[in-house]
Amino acid sequence: MTTLVDLLAGSPTLLALGEPTHGESAFLQIRNDAFLTLAEHGYRSIALESDRAAGLLADAFVQGGAMTLDRALAEGFSHGFGAAPANRDLLLRMREWNDGRPDAERLRFHGFDAPLEIEGAPSPRRHLLRVCEFLDLDLDRSVEIDDLVGDEARWSDTAAIWEPGRSVGRSSDAQRLRVLTDDLLTELYLRAHRRPEGWPAAFVHATSAVAVLRYHAAAAAPLVQEERFAHLAAVRDALMAENLLAIRAVEAHRGPTLVFAHNTHLQRHPSTMTVGATEVSWAGAGAIVGALLGERYAVIVGSLGASPALGIDVPAASTYEGRLQQKLTLPGYVRAAEIGPAERRAHDYRYFPLDQATIDHADAVLHIPTGVDATVLADRIRALPDVEQVMASEEDGSPEGAWGDRFFYVGPDRRQPFATIVEHDVPGFDEAAQLDRPGVFRLNLDLGRAEFERMFGFPPKAFEEHRDAFDFARLDTVTPHPGYALYGFASIVMPGPQMLPEIDRLLTVAHTRAVDRHERATRRAAAQQD
């Protein structure tokens, strides 16, 4: 199987890693591992499909400053992406990498999207005021900006995207703001030599203001609905491309960049979508950047077999995804040239399927056979011999906070489960894993003293001496159980599909112990009867 490192032979300066849908955590978890692997090979930055100005806050945390993790997640990502648990891990792992390293080796976080959505954009007010603050301009300039922006509601009106007459984008106020923004950019350059500290951030806010003003102007264009969607999508992707090229200019002397986003933003060929009864097409950011960078831009598109989280079933064997399912039982990379012709999977808006054009214009495909959720793991455990599952519920008298948690036993003796899958914190006792985050669950396994000590380097009884060494909320990481480590239990929060072989190994250990306990109990019971 091809590894990620195998794909770096062409030494791209911008490596694109795509996902075919938003909402499947496995792609983000593998993205994190991929980036840290690339960091070992000279990559020094990552760019995500998120607001570039907001990304400054996430990067402030990564660089080890006073920025809190909670604020970095809440304000450092746009489109709601900060709620994804894997993004917490990404920022923490980058910050840990950076600790004690010189600037040339430090990792940086970037957003490369404009501060907008397809269906609407804010005013440029906050970005322009940040630039004025940096330039120490007098109050009159801020007052002028406030007067020109006026009521925020006229900018954020989502109906204006489909009704050009409601858009503020080509009003005299918007035109004046575009001129004012251009003047501020000139002023920034004039003062760069005097105030380099803080200048890059001010420049990002200035260009973000330009971006939203451009988008509002595009929204005011008198086009029919299908043409409007394609035009707005193209403008957004053009702004993304501009940001990617700017990021590469900043990072050129430090090392290559990994960019992660939806396939449609990163693919080299035009993006298409059906709007109403019409198929529309436009050049995505990847098509623009790829044309300008040539071989310095490489593309790995994402492919998904099944996703329990999104309700996506296993693909038909005749489809591209089905053929990849036959090649790979775990997530892996396949060179595009090795993928033969197949059928296109049906497109239902939860997932953008592979087609021949996507494969022809990609360097490789990252295929994930399945996402992993609590049900997938439960099925895997119940497939072991003589396993019984008990699910906590109101009917069996379980406390409400435990409803839905799963407990797995061997035989009828249910005093000690060998595995559990839980989705809730226990206030005052077990909150370190932050299980109350949306979609988060944890697999717990009874490993016993010998395997516990082999994995962690100390026996269960010494756990409290080592507790502070573990981040119990981190995904894809085997840690001692924060509450039951003293009894030899370990935990994994939201294990991704790449961890299934290790999960199977640990399940075998825990299941074998449970079988031994059951057999000993059976022998004792028989002896007592004799």
C-alpha positions in Angstrom: 0.0 0.0 0.0 1.2 3.5 -0.8 2.1 5.7 2.2 1.8 9.4 2.5 5.6 9.8 2.4 5.7 7.8 -0.9 3.6 10.6 -2.5 6.1 13.3 -1.7 8.5 12.4 -4.4 7.6 15.4 -6.5 8.3 17.8 -3.6 5.2 19.9 -3.8 5.1 23.1 -1.9 1.4 22.9 -1.5 -0.1 19.5 -0.8 -3.9 19.4 -0.9 -5.8 16.7 1.1 -9.5 16.7 0.4 -12.6 15.2 2.1 -15.7 14.3 0.1 -18.1 15.5 2.8 -18.1 17.5 6.0 -19.1 15.8 9.2 -17.2 12.5 9.1 -14.6 12.8 11.9 -12.4 10.1 10.4 -11.1 12.5 7.8 -10.1 15.1 10.4 -8.5 12.5 12.6 -6.4 11.2 9.7 -5.6 14.8 8.7 -4.1 15.4 12.1 -1.9 12.3 11.8 -0.9 13.2 8.2 0.1 16.7 9.2 2.3 15.6 12.1 3.9 13.0 9.8 4.5 15.7 7.2 6.1 17.9 9.9 8.8 15.3 10.3 9.5 15.8 6.6 9.8 19.6 6.6 6.1 20.8 6.4 5.7 23.8 8.6 2.1 25.0 8.1 -1.4 23.8 7.6 -4.3 25.7 6.0 -7.9 24.8 6.6 -11.2 25.7 5.0 -11.9 28.3 7.6 -11.8 32.1 7.9 -8.3 33.4 7.5 -8.7 36.3 10.0 -10.3 34.0 12.6 -7.4 31.6 12.0 -5.1 34.2 13.6 -6.6 33.3 17.0 -6.1 29.6 16.5 -2.5 30.3 15.5 -1.9 32.4 18.6 -2.7 29.4 20.7 -0.5 27.1 18.6 2.4 29.6 19.0 2.2 29.2 22.8 0.8 32.6 23.8 -1.8 33.5 26.3 -4.7 32.6 24.0 -6.8 29.9 25.7 -7.8 26.7 23.9 -11.5 27.4 24.4 -11.3 30.8 22.7 -9.1 29.4 19.9 -11.7 26.8 19.2 -14.7 29.0 19.6 -13.4 32.0 17.6 -10.4 30.6 15.6 -12.6 28.5 13.2 -15.5 29.6 11.0 -18.4 27.5 9.6 -18.8 25.9 13.0 -15.7 23.8 12.5 -14.3 24.6 15.9 -16.8 22.3 17.5 -15.1 19.3 15.8 -13.3 17.4 18.5 -10.4 16.6 16.1 -9.7 20.3 15.8 -8.9 20.5 19.5 -6.4 17.7 19.1 -4.8 19.5 16.1 -4.2 22.7 18.0 -2.8 20.9 21.0 -0.5 18.7 19.0 0.8 21.7 17.0 1.4 23.6 20.3 3.2 20.6 21.8 5.4 20.3 18.7 6.3 24.0 18.8 7.3 24.0 22.5 11.0 24.9 22.6 11.6 24.8 18.9 13.2 27.6 16.8 11.0 29.6 14.4 12.3 27.7 11.4 10.9 24.5 12.8 7.6 25.8 14.4 4.3 24.9 12.9 1.7 27.5 11.9 -2.0 27.4 11.5 -3.8 29.3 8.8 -7.4 29.6 7.6 -7.6 30.2 3.9 -11.3 30.9 3.4 -12.9 34.4 3.2 -15.0 35.5 6.2 -18.2 34.5 4.6 -20.6 31.7 3.5 -22.1 31.1 0.1 -25.5 32.1 1.4 -24.3 35.4 3.0 -21.5 37.6 4.3 -21.1 40.1 7.1 -20.1 43.8 6.8 -16.4 44.7 6.6 -16.7 46.8 9.8 -14.8 44.7 12.3 -11.9 44.1 9.9 -11.6 47.8 9.0 -11.7 48.9 12.6 -8.9 46.5 13.4 -6.8 48.0 10.7 -7.5 51.5 11.9 -6.6 50.5 15.4 -3.2 49.1 14.1 -2.5 52.3 12.2 -3.5 54.5 15.1 -5.9 56.5 12.9 -8.0 59.2 14.4 -11.5 58.7 15.5 -12.9 60.4 12.4 -11.9 57.4 10.2 -13.7 55.0 12.5 -16.8 57.2 12.5 -16.7 57.3 8.7 -16.6 53.5 8.6 -19.5 53.2 11.0 -21.6 55.7 9.0 -20.9 53.9 5.7 -21.6 50.4 7.1 -24.7 51.6 8.9 -27.1 48.8 10.0 -25.4 45.4 10.0 -28.7 43.7 9.0 -28.6 45.1 5.5 -25.2 43.3 5.0 -26.2 40.0 6.6 -29.5 39.7 4.8 -29.4 36.2 3.3 -32.2 37.0 0.9 -29.9 39.4 -0.9 -27.9 36.4 -2.2 -30.8 35.4 -4.4 -32.4 38.9 -4.9 -29.8 41.3 -6.2 -32.0 44.3 -5.7 -31.7 43.7 -1.9 -27.9 43.5 -1.9 -25.9 46.4 -0.6 -22.9 45.4 -2.6 -23.1 48.0 -5.3 -24.5 50.9 -3.3 -22.6 54.2 -3.0 -21.7 53.3 0.6 -20.2 50.0 -0.5 -18.3 51.6 -3.3 -16.9 54.2 -0.9 -15.9 51.5 1.5 -14.0 49.7 -1.2 -12.0 52.9 -1.9 -11.4 53.5 1.8 -10.2 49.9 2.2 -7.8 50.3 -0.7 -6.5 53.5 0.9 -5.9 51.6 4.2 -4.0 48.9 2.4 -1.7 51.6 0.9 -1.3 53.1 4.3 -0.3 49.7 5.7 2.5 49.3 3.2 3.7 52.8 3.8 4.1 52.0 7.5 5.4 48.4 7.2 9.0 49.4 7.8 8.1 51.3 11.0 5.8 48.7 12.5 6.5 45.2 11.4 5.2 43.7 14.6 1.5 43.1 14.2 1.6 44.1 10.5 0.8 40.6 9.1 -2.4 40.4 11.2 -3.5 43.9 10.2 -2.9 43.0 6.5 -5.0 39.8 6.9 -7.9 42.0 8.3 -7.5 44.5 5.5 -7.7 41.8 2.8 -10.6 40.2 4.6 -12.5 43.5 4.3 -11.7 43.5 0.6 -13.0 40.0 0.3 -16.4 40.7 1.9 -16.8 43.8 -0.2 -16.0 41.9 -3.4 -18.5 39.2 -2.4 -21.3 41.7 -1.7 -20.6 43.3 -5.1 -20.9 39.9 -6.8 -24.2 39.3 -4.9 -25.6 42.5 -6.4 -25.0 41.3 -10.0 -28.3 41.0 -11.9 -28.0 37.3 -12.8 -30.6 34.5 -12.9 -30.5 32.1 -9.9 -28.3 29.3 -11.5 -25.8 31.8 -12.8 -25.8 33.6 -9.5 -24.9 30.5 -7.6 -22.0 29.6 -10.0 -20.8 33.2 -9.9 -20.8 33.5 -6.1 -19.2 30.0 -5.7 -16.5 31.1 -8.2 -15.9 34.4 -6.4 -15.5 32.5 -3.0 -13.1 30.0 -4.6 -11.1 32.9 -6.2 -10.8 34.5 -2.7 -9.6 31.1 -1.3 -7.0 30.8 -4.1 -5.8 34.3 -3.4 -5.4 33.4 0.3 -3.6 30.2 -0.5 -1.1 32.0 -2.6 -0.6 34.7 0.1 0.0 31.9 2.7 2.6 30.3 0.4 4.3 33.6 0.0 4.6 33.9 3.8 5.7 30.3 4.3 8.0 29.9 1.3 11.2 30.2 3.3 10.0 27.8 6.0 8.7 24.8 4.2 5.7 23.3 2.4 2.1 23.6 3.4 -0.7 21.1 3.8 -4.1 22.4 2.8 -7.2 20.5 4.0 -10.7 21.2 2.6 -13.6 19.7 0.7 -12.6 18.0 -2.5 -14.5 20.5 -4.6 -12.3 23.4 -3.4 -9.1 21.5 -4.0 -9.5 19.5 -7.2 -7.6 20.6 -10.3 -10.5 20.4 -12.7 -13.7 22.6 -12.6 -16.2 22.0 -9.8 -19.8 21.3 -10.8 -23.1 21.2 -9.0 -26.8 20.8 -10.0 -28.8 23.9 -9.1 -32.5 23.3 -9.8 -32.5 21.5 -13.2 -29.2 23.1 -14.3 -25.7 21.8 -13.9 -23.4 24.8 -13.2 -19.6 24.8 -13.2 -16.8 27.1 -11.9 -13.1 27.1 -11.3 -12.4 26.0 -7.7 -9.4 27.3 -5.6 -7.5 24.1 -6.6 -8.1 24.7 -10.3 -6.7 28.3 -10.0 -3.8 27.5 -7.7 -2.9 24.3 -9.7 -2.8 26.3 -13.0 -0.4 28.8 -11.4 1.8 26.5 -9.4 2.0 23.5 -11.7 3.9 20.6 -10.2 4.3 22.5 -7.0 0.7 21.7 -6.3 -0.3 18.1 -5.5 -3.8 16.8 -4.8 -5.0 13.8 -2.7 -8.8 13.6 -2.9 -10.8 12.0 -0.2 -13.1 8.9 -0.7 -15.5 7.4 1.8 -17.0 3.9 1.9 -19.5 4.1 4.7 -20.3 6.6 7.4 -22.6 5.6 10.3 -22.5 9.2 11.6 -23.9 10.5 8.3 -26.1 7.5 7.4 -24.1 6.6 4.4 -24.2 2.9 3.6 -21.5 0.7 2.1 -21.1 1.4 -1.6 -22.0 -0.9 -4.4 -19.0 -3.0 -5.5 -19.2 -1.6 -9.1 -18.6 2.0 -8.0 -15.2 3.7 -7.5 -15.6 3.6 -3.8 -16.7 0.0 -3.9 -13.5 -0.9 -5.9 -11.4 0.9 -3.3 -13.3 -1.0 -0.5 -12.0 -4.2 -2.1 -8.4 -2.9 -2.0 -8.4 -1.5 1.5 -9.8 -2.7 4.8 -8.2 0.3 6.6 -7.7 3.9 5.6 -5.0 4.2 2.9 -3.6 6.0 -0.1 -3.9 4.7 -3.6 -2.2 6.4 -6.6 -4.8 7.8 -9.0 -3.1 6.0 -11.9 -3.8 2.6 -10.2 -7.6 3.2 -10.1 -9.4 1.8 -13.1 -12.8 2.8 -14.5 -15.9 2.2 -12.5 -19.4 3.5 -12.0 -20.2 6.8 -10.2 -21.9 6.5 -6.9 -25.3 8.3 -6.5 -24.9 11.8 -5.2 -27.3 12.7 -2.4 -25.7 15.9 -1.0 -24.3 14.1 2.0 -21.3 13.0 0.0 -19.7 14.1 -3.3 -18.7 10.8 -5.0 -15.7 10.1 -7.0 -15.9 10.2 -10.8 -13.3 9.7 -13.5 -12.6 13.4 -13.9 -11.7 13.7 -10.2 -9.4 10.7 -10.4 -7.8 11.8 -13.6 -6.8 15.2 -12.2 -5.6 13.9 -8.8 -2.3 12.5 -7.7 -3.8 10.0 -5.3 -6.9 9.1 -3.4 -7.3 8.7 0.4 -10.0 6.1 0.9 -11.6 5.5 4.3 -13.6 2.3 4.2 -15.8 3.3 7.2 -16.2 5.8 9.9 -16.3 4.6 13.4 -19.0 5.3 15.9 -20.2 3.6 19.1 -22.4 1.2 17.2 -19.6 0.1 14.9 -17.4 -0.7 17.9 -20.3 -2.4 19.7 -20.9 -4.7 16.8 -17.2 -5.5 16.7 -17.2 -6.4 20.4 -20.5 -8.5 20.2 -18.9 -10.5 17.4 -16.5 -12.0 20.0 -17.5 -15.4 21.5 -20.1 -15.5 24.3 -20.3 -11.7 24.6 -23.5 -10.2 26.0 -24.3 -6.4 25.7 -26.3 -4.5 28.3 -27.4 -1.0 27.4 -28.2 1.3 30.3 -31.7 2.6 30.2 -34.5 4.0 32.2 -36.2 0.6 32.3 -33.3 -1.1 34.1 -33.1 1.6 36.7 -29.9 3.2 35.4 -29.4 6.9 36.2 -30.4 9.2 33.3 -26.8 10.4 32.7 -25.9 6.8 31.7 -28.7 6.0 29.4 -27.4 4.7 26.1 -24.0 3.6 27.6 -23.0 0.0 26.7 -21.5 -2.7 28.9 -20.1 -5.9 27.6 -19.8 -9.2 29.6 -18.8 -12.8 29.0 -21.3 -15.2 30.5 -24.2 -14.4 32.9 -22.1 -13.0 35.7 -22.5 -9.2 35.1 -20.5 -7.9 38.1 -17.5 -6.8 35.9 -17.7 -5.8 32.3 -14.5 -6.3 30.2 -15.4 -3.4 27.9 -17.8 -0.4 28.0 -18.7 2.3 25.5 -19.9 5.5 27.2 -21.1 8.8 25.9 -21.6 10.8 29.1 -19.5 12.5 31.7 -20.1 11.6 35.3 -20.1 14.9 37.2 -17.7 15.0 40.0 -16.1 11.7 39.1 -15.3 11.3 35.4 -15.3 14.5 33.4 -11.7 14.6 32.1 -12.6 13.1 28.7 -15.2 15.8 28.0 -17.6 13.2 26.8 -20.5 15.7 26.7 -19.1 17.2 23.5 -21.4 16.5 20.5 -20.7 13.1 19.0 -18.0 12.1 21.4 -17.8 8.6 22.9 -15.1 6.5 24.7 -14.2 2.9 24.6 -13.0 1.5 28.0 -11.1 -1.8 28.3 -10.1 -4.0 31.2 -6.5 -4.7 30.3 -5.3 -6.1 33.6 -2.1 -5.3 35.4 0.4 -6.8 33.0 -0.9 -5.3 29.8 -1.5 -2.0 31.6 2.1 -1.8 32.8 3.4 -2.8 29.4 1.5 0.0 27.7 2.1 2.8 30.1 5.3 1.9 31.9 3.9 1.8 35.4 1.5 -0.5 37.3 -2.1 0.5 37.8 -1.5 1.2 41.5 0.9 4.0 40.5 -1.6 5.8 38.3 -2.2 8.8 40.5 1.6 9.6 40.4 1.3 9.9 36.6 -2.2 11.3 36.1 -1.0 14.7 35.0 1.0 13.2 32.1 -2.2 12.4 30.2 -4.7 14.3 28.2 -7.8 12.2 28.7 -9.9 14.1 26.2 -7.5 13.5 23.2 -8.8 11.4 20.4 -7.2 8.2 19.0 -5.0 7.8 22.0 -4.8 4.9 24.5 -4.7 6.4 28.0 -5.3 5.0 31.5 -9.0 5.3 32.4 -9.3 8.5 34.5 -11.5 6.8 37.0 -10.7 3.1 36.9 -7.0 3.0 36.0 -6.3 1.6 39.5 -8.1 -1.5 38.4 -6.2 -1.9 35.1 -8.7 -0.1 32.8 -7.6 1.9 29.7 -9.6 4.2 27.5 -9.7 5.5 23.9 -11.8 8.6 23.0 -13.4 8.4 19.6 -10.9 6.0 18.0 -10.7 6.5 14.3 -10.7 3.6 11.7 -6.9 3.7 11.5 -6.9 2.4 15.1 -9.0 -0.7 14.5 -6.1 -3.2 14.5 -4.9 -1.9 17.9 -8.5 -2.0 19.2 -8.8 -5.6 18.1 -5.6 -6.5 19.9 -6.7 -4.8 23.1 -10.2 -6.3 22.8 -8.5 -9.7 22.6 -6.6 -9.1 25.8 -9.7 -7.8 27.7 -12.0 -10.6 26.3 -9.5 -13.3 27.1 -9.3 -12.1 30.7 -13.1 -12.1 30.9 -13.3 -15.6 29.5 -10.7 -16.8 32.1 -12.8 -15.2 34.9 -15.9 -16.8 33.6 -14.3 -20.2 33.4 -12.8 -19.9 36.9 -16.2 -18.9 38.3 -17.8 -21.8 36.5 -15.3 -24.3 38.0 -15.8 -22.8 41.5 -19.6 -23.1 41.2 -19.2 -26.8 40.0 -16.9 -27.6 42.9 -19.3 -26.1 45.4 -22.1 -28.2 44.0 -19.9 -31.4 44.4 
